[in-house]
Amino acid sequence: MPRMTVEHVAAGLPGIAELQRHCRTLAVLEAILLPDRSDRYFCYDSRWNTEAGEHLASMRDGSGDEYAIVFTRAGAYVRGFAHESPLSPYGDEDRRVWPGVLDEVPAAFAAQVAEPAFGDEDDVPAVTACLWREHADTVWRHGGIDFPAGPDPDGADGLFALLTDRRPEAYHAHAEDYLEAEVDLAAVRAVFAGEPLTDRLVAALNPELTLADLAEDLAEIG
């Protein structure tokens, strides 16, 4: 099995604007397929911090793994947490973040590093993988890390799989596996292509919903 880390994810992510569009696409599909918010893997909140002009894209798998991407005026900050990763702060008796994961994050993202929602009640950051990109950057950046052995030591490969593989077929396979049901691939492709949402397209993915039912979700996604 090839060794995958945040370094490989950095090479596979698109630019900030394209990543933002992709995150919104995932959130729209989840809103249609999973009306109960607590069941969703992917969400997008365009109201995360309106005063600072920040949006939040997030993933929670229900088993302890998650990521958060904050789109800020400076760029984008990506935090991932894989609970079984050897880089987890909870594997250290002093609950310290693994050396290098956050050490080089620029001051532009200091507020995101310290964000209470991205840690526990003792202000321990829940992070095993971190990337960032300022608008002037031409690549995604990450800290210099001495990784332990293993194919996915920081959990980045598993956490960000649907951000590096942005094909509709990849999301379709994920959705069918999670829902244990057939999902209309043509409809998934239509949403990925940015086609206007209609009652017909929504019904192809979830016949129990109408476009009107999605009004609040779509307003949040923006």
JOTA-V423232 format. One record per residue. N is the residue number from 0. RES is the residue in one small letter. SS is DSSP state (H for helix, E for strand, - for the rest). D_LAST is the distance of its C-alpha to the last C-alpha in whole Angstrom. Layout:
BEGIN
N&RES&SS&D_LAST, N&RES&SS&D_LAST
END
This chain:
BEGIN
0&m&-&39, 1&p&-&38, 2&r&-&37, 3&m&-&33, 4&t&-&31, 5&v&H&29, 6&e&H&31, 7&h&H&30, 8&v&H&26, 9&a&H&26, 10&a&H&28, 11&g&H&25, 12&l&-&22, 13&p&-&20, 14&g&-&19, 15&i&H&16, 16&a&H&14, 17&e&H&15, 18&l&H&15, 19&q&H&11, 20&r&H&11, 21&h&H&13, 22&c&H&11, 23&r&H&8, 24&t&H&11, 25&l&H&13, 26&a&H&10, 27&v&H&10, 28&l&H&14, 29&e&H&14, 30&a&H&13, 31&i&H&15, 32&l&H&18, 33&l&-&18, 34&p&-&17, 35&d&-&19, 36&r&H&16, 37&s&H&20, 38&d&H&20, 39&r&-&17, 40&y&-&18, 41&f&E&15, 42&c&E&11, 43&y&E&8, 44&d&E&8, 45&s&E&6, 46&r&E&8, 47&w&E&11, 48&n&E&13, 49&t&-&12, 50&e&-&16, 51&a&-&16, 52&g&-&13, 53&e&E&12, 54&h&E&9, 55&l&E&11, 56&a&E&12, 57&s&E&15, 58&m&E&17, 59&r&E&20, 60&d&-&23, 61&g&-&25, 62&s&-&28, 63&g&-&27, 64&d&-&25, 65&e&E&22, 66&y&E&20, 67&a&E&17, 68&i&E&16, 69&v&E&15, 70&f&E&13, 71&t&-&15, 72&r&-&17, 73&a&-&20, 74&g&E&18, 75&a&E&17, 76&y&E&19, 77&v&E&20, 78&r&E&22, 79&g&E&23, 80&f&E&26, 81&a&-&28, 82&h&-&30, 83&e&-&33, 84&s&-&33, 85&p&-&36, 86&l&-&34, 87&s&-&33, 88&p&H&34, 89&y&H&35, 90&g&H&38, 91&d&-&40, 92&e&-&42, 93&d&-&41, 94&r&-&37, 95&r&-&36, 96&v&-&34, 97&w&-&35, 98&p&-&37, 99&g&-&34, 100&v&-&31, 101&l&-&30, 102&d&-&33, 103&e&-&32, 104&v&-&28, 105&p&-&28, 106&a&H&28, 107&a&H&24, 108&f&H&23, 109&a&H&25, 110&a&H&23, 111&q&H&21, 112&v&H&25, 113&a&-&26, 114&e&-&23, 115&p&H&24, 116&a&H&21, 117&f&H&23, 118&g&E&26, 119&d&-&29, 120&e&-&30, 121&d&-&33, 122&d&-&30, 123&v&-&31, 124&p&E&28, 125&a&-&27, 126&v&-&27, 127&t&-&29, 128&a&E&27, 129&c&E&25, 130&l&E&24, 131&w&E&23, 132&r&E&22, 133&e&E&22, 134&h&-&21, 135&a&-&25, 136&d&-&26, 137&t&-&26, 138&v&-&26, 139&w&-&25, 140&r&E&27, 141&h&-&29, 142&g&-&32, 143&g&-&35, 144&i&-&36, 145&d&-&39, 146&f&-&38, 147&p&-&40, 148&a&-&41, 149&g&-&39, 150&p&-&37, 151&d&-&33, 152&p&-&35, 153&d&-&31, 154&g&-&29, 155&a&H&27, 156&d&H&28, 157&g&H&27, 158&l&H&24, 159&f&-&22, 160&a&H&24, 161&l&H&21, 162&l&H&19, 163&t&H&23, 164&d&-&23, 165&r&-&20, 166&r&-&22, 167&p&H&21, 168&e&H&24, 169&a&H&24, 170&y&H&21, 171&h&H&23, 172&a&H&26, 173&h&H&24, 174&a&H&22, 175&e&H&26, 176&d&H&28, 177&y&H&25, 178&l&H&25, 179&e&-&29, 180&a&-&28, 181&e&-&28, 182&v&-&24, 183&d&-&24, 184&l&H&24, 185&a&H&24, 186&a&H&20, 187&v&H&19, 188&r&H&20, 189&a&H&18, 190&v&H&15, 191&f&H&16, 192&a&-&17, 193&g&-&14, 194&e&-&15, 195&p&-&14, 196&l&-&13, 197&t&-&17, 198&d&H&19, 199&r&H&21, 200&l&H&19, 201&v&H&17, 202&a&H&21, 203&a&H&22, 204&l&H&20, 205&n&-&21, 206&p&-&23, 207&e&-&23, 208&l&-&19, 209&t&-&18, 210&l&H&15, 211&a&H&15, 212&d&H&15, 213&l&H&12, 214&a&H&10, 215&e&H&10, 216&d&H&9, 217&l&H&6, 218&a&H&5, 219&e&H&5, 220&i&H&4, 221&g&-&0
END
